[in-house]
Amino acid sequence: MISEFNELSDKISLLAEMTHALRRENAQLRKDNIALAADNAQYVQRMREAQERVEALLEKIPELVQAGLEQAALEAASHVAENEKEV
């Protein structure tokens, strides 16, 4: 009977140790989860900022193309005028 109590006591001690270990692990996992959530929020913010920059650049493309076409037309006209003077 005493051996059964000793065995039960050992099992209870082991269960208590496992419970404490699991609580420590759970606390660490909660801390890690909070840190990862903060990192994730920063990455989401950086992605939003990058998306806004890309969208702004995409909006400027037609203006840049138009300006490039106008510049090319001016250069072509200037080149034609120079050729006419040479002739």
Stockholm file with secondary structure:
# STOCKHOLM 1.0

chainA/1-87         MISEFNELSDKISLLAEMTHALRRENAQLRKDNIALAADNAQYVQRMREAQERVEALLEKIPELVQAGLEQAALEAASHVAENEKEV
#=GR chainA/1-87 SS CHHHHHHHHHHHHHHHHHHHHHHHHHHHHHHHHHHHHHHHHHHHHHHHHHHHHHHHHHHHHHHHHHHHHHHHHHHHHHHHHHHHHHC
#=GC SS_cons        CHHHHHHHHHHHHHHHHHHHHHHHHHHHHHHHHHHHHHHHHHHHHHHHHHHHHHHHHHHHHHHHHHHHHHHHHHHHHHHHHHHHHHC
//
